[in-house]
Amino acid sequence: MCFYDANEMECKCWKWGHFRQHCNNEYRTGETCGMKLVMNRYQLPQKCKICTKIETKERAIRKEEDRIRRWRKE
């Protein structure tokens, strides 16, 4: 099992970071074994791309719903 950093975003999503250390199961020189373990976990202050896009779309939906409510009042 090779060791990698893990980056955790503000939205609690995470992704693999940089490679840190080889394990003993190295099949070919310079290759990783394919199994990943976390060596260090880093907190990132921003949200991930997917959550940012979801948030943007939810804002657009809320905006349209507000417009529809205003139209119905008129």
VOBA-1610 file (N, C-alpha, C; in pm, whole numbers, padded with zeros to 5 digits, always signed):
BEGIN
Met+00084-00117+00000Met+00000+00000+00000Met+00088+00123+00000Cys+00068+00207-00098Cys+00147+00329-00110Cys+00078+00444-00039Phe+00154+00540+00002Phe+00101+00649+00084Phe+00086+00778+00003Tyr-00028+00842+00024Tyr-00062+00967-00045Tyr-00115+01067+00057Asp-00115+01194+00019Asp-00184+01296+00098Asp-00331+01292+00061Ala-00416+01334+00154Ala-00559+01347+00126Ala-00598+01492+00152Asn-00667+01553+00056Asn-00712+01691+00070Asn-00861+01691+00098Glu-00899+01746+00213Glu-01040+01754+00250Glu-01086+01898+00235Met-01193+01917+00156Met-01244+02050+00132Met-01342+02092+00241Glu-01383+02217+00236Glu-01478+02273+00332Glu-01610+02196+00332Cys-01649+02143+00217Cys-01777+02074+00202Cys-01769+01927+00244Lys-01658+01886+00301Lys-01632+01749+00348Lys-01608+01650+00234Cys-01598+01698+00113Cys-01554+01613+00003Cys-01402+01604+00011Trp-01345+01501-00045Trp-01200+01490-00040Trp-01148+01431-00171Lys-01020+01449-00193Lys-00955+01391-00310Lys-00812+01354-00272Trp-00755+01265-00349Trp-00618+01225-00325Trp-00524+01339-00360Gly-00420+01353-00281Gly-00320+01456-00304Gly-00195+01396-00366His-00082+01450-00328His+00047+01408-00384His+00090+01271-00330Phe+00162+01199-00413Phe+00221+01072-00373Phe+00332+01100-00273Arg+00342+01018-00166Arg+00442+01043-00063Arg+00544+00931-00046Gln+00501+00805-00046Gln+00597+00700-00014Gln+00556+00567-00077His+00655+00496-00130His+00630+00362-00186His+00616+00261-00074Cys+00553+00151-00105Cys+00542+00041-00008Cys+00638-00071-00050Asn+00633-00181+00022Asn+00720-00295-00008Asn+00668-00378-00125Asn+00543-00361-00164Asn+00483-00440-00270Asn+00505-00379-00408Glu+00616-00316-00428Glu+00644-00250-00555Glu+00674-00358-00660Tyr+00586-00370-00758Tyr+00599-00476-00857Tyr+00702-00442-00964Arg+00703-00319-01008Arg+00802-00274-01105Arg+00867-00148-01052Thr+00989-00124-01085Thr+01060-00007-01035Thr+00989+00120-01079Gly+00959+00206-00981Gly+00895+00333-01010Gly+00744+00327-01017Glu+00686+00208-01013Glu+00541+00193-01020Glu+00484+00182-00878Thr+00359+00222-00863Thr+00292+00205-00734Thr+00213+00074-00738Cys+00178+00025-00621Cys+00107-00103-00613Cys-00042-00089-00646Gly-00094+00033-00641Gly-00235+00055-00672Gly-00322+00070-00549Met-00273+00030-00433Met-00349+00048-00309Met-00303+00178-00244Lys-00398+00258-00198Lys-00364+00389-00143Lys-00399+00398+00005Leu-00305+00450+00082Leu-00328+00482+00222Leu-00298+00630+00242Val-00365+00690+00339Val-00346+00832+00367Val-00227+00850+00460Met-00133+00933+00418Met-00021+00966+00505Met-00052+01093+00585Asn-00096+01197+00516Asn-00134+01324+00580Asn-00267+01370+00525Arg-00345+01436+00609Arg-00473+01492+00564Arg-00466+01643+00580Tyr-00500+01714+00474Tyr-00495+01859+00475Tyr-00635+01916+00457Gln-00668+02017+00536Gln-00796+02087+00525Gln-00779+02201+00425Leu-00866+02208+00326Leu-00863+02317+00229Leu-00982+02409+00255Pro-00963+02540+00246Pro-01070+02634+00282Pro-01181+02647+00178Gln-01160+02603+00055Gln-01263+02620-00048Gln-01344+02492-00067Lys-01457+02507-00135Lys-01541+02392-00168Lys-01490+02328-00296Cys-01526+02202-00316Cys-01484+02133-00438Cys-01563+02187-00558Lys-01519+02154-00678Lys-01582+02205-00800Lys-01727+02159-00811Ile-01753+02035-00777Ile-01888+01980-00791Ile-01984+02051-00696Cys-01943+02068-00570Cys-02031+02135-00473Cys-02050+02282-00509Thr-01948+02345-00565Thr-01962+02484-00610Thr-02064+02494-00723Lys-02058+02401-00817Lys-02155+02401-00928Lys-02296+02374-00877Ile-02311+02280-00784Ile-02443+02250-00727Ile-02498+02373-00656Glu-02413+02439-00579Glu-02456+02560-00507Glu-02502+02669-00604Thr-02429+02685-00714Thr-02465+02785-00815Thr-02600+02752-00878Lys-02622+02626-00911Lys-02749+02586-00972Lys-02864+02599-00874Glu-02841+02569-00747Glu-02946+02586-00647Glu-02984+02733-00631Arg-02884+02822-00638Arg-02913+02966-00632Arg-02998+03009-00750Ala-02965+02958-00868Ala-03042+02993-00988Ala-03186+02943-00976Ile-03203+02824-00923Ile-03338+02768-00904Ile-03417+02853-00805Arg-03354+02889-00692Arg-03422+02974-00593Arg-03462+03108-00653Lys-03374+03164-00735Lys-03403+03292-00799Lys-03525+03280-00890Glu-03531+03174-00969Glu-03646+03153-01058Glu-03774+03129-00979Glu-03764+03053-00870Glu-03881+03029-00786Glu-03933+03160-00726Asp-03842+03248-00685Asp-03883+03379-00633Asp-03953+03461-00741Arg-03901+03456-00862Arg-03964+03529-00973Arg-04104+03475-01000Ile-04120+03344-00996Ile-04252+03284-01020Ile-04349+03325-00910Arg-04304+03327-00784Arg-04390+03371-00674Arg-04434+03516-00692Arg-04342+03602-00736Arg-04377+03742-00759Arg-04478+03755-00873Trp-04463+03675-00978Trp-04557+03680-01090Trp-04697+03638-01045Arg-04703+03537-00960Arg-04834+03489-00914Arg-04903+03591-00825Lys-04826+03671-00753Lys-04885+03775-00669Lys-04946+03886-00753Glu-04890+03912-00868Glu-04937+04023-00953Glu-05068+03993-01021
//
